[in-house]
């Protein structure tokens, strides 16, 4: 019999998040502490964090975080970026050498603004322009990978346990109004730097515990709209689904949750009008975006977080509060590590989104 820690754990992976509803900025040290009691949920093949509000001095620019396999790749990518963007700052992302993190790529960030001439040539808005640029680099430029592309936010991820990843990226030196975190236990795909969570596109980030059986149907649908799923991982397709529903289709967070974790038809029929009509419409229009299989996810976006379980609640997730902060995690122990006196801790029902917004003008 294999000892604990060397067996496949399908229910593995750890997720956690914290947000200040008043927009107060918090050090990354807190979210790193949350991952320590959930160490055994991951196996060292992926850890990562997303942080919102960390670049106030560059809040009007897109922060592109990239992995490069070699210096020549970075130079070639910079030539491409300069054809599309004004680059206001370019720098290596600061890291510290630690024994637990090895074989790191070149890790760089650029703060950019789309060139008006490039926008006019493509005849799309800024966000669509950036999204298409990300897809083009990740699909057509071997050795370069954009792993974060939002404004006033950033993703930091690596092959390793999450608490080591946080130390590697010096996250205690960053401050944000919201943080999400993930410890990975990959079941179907190899562990590599780009495959760690969070997965992001523009301001949206996803951390995910679970394994979705609808991946192929979801992927085939979403790729009809220009998204490229290069990593064969379900979390990537969830991120693109949320971008499609929220940014491109203009759905609300509640409506998007009702698409990916749609109520059963029998449940819908028991609803009163007009909710029954609304839910029926969502299920009819977006049937290929229903996500089946066990999952708990945390979506980060500009100004808030959303936590969501699959409709059968096959993965654990708990929520707690303290003062202006809301905490989300796979286990209560992780919440206690962030705030020992957290109160009103509860487990959300399956398919019922928990949405936390930062008050207007707070950040």
Secondary structure, DSSP 4 states (H G I P E B T S, - for coil): -PPTTSS--TT--EEEEEEETT---EETHHHHHHHHTTGGG--SS-EEEEEES--GGGTTSEEEEEEESSHHHHHHHHHHHHTTEEEEEEEEPP----TT--S--EEEEEEEEE-HHHHHHHT--HHHHHHHHHHHHHHHSTTEEEEE--BSEEEEEESS-HHHHHHHTTGGG-EESEEEEEE---SSS---GGGSSPEEETTEEEEEEEEETTHHHHHHHHGGGT----S--HHHHHHHHHHIIIIIS---HHHHHHHHTPPPHHHHHTSPTTHHHHHHHHHHHTGGG---EEEEEEEEETTEEEEEE-TT--S--EEEEETTEEEEESSHHHHHHH-TT-EEEE-PPTT--EEEEPPTT--
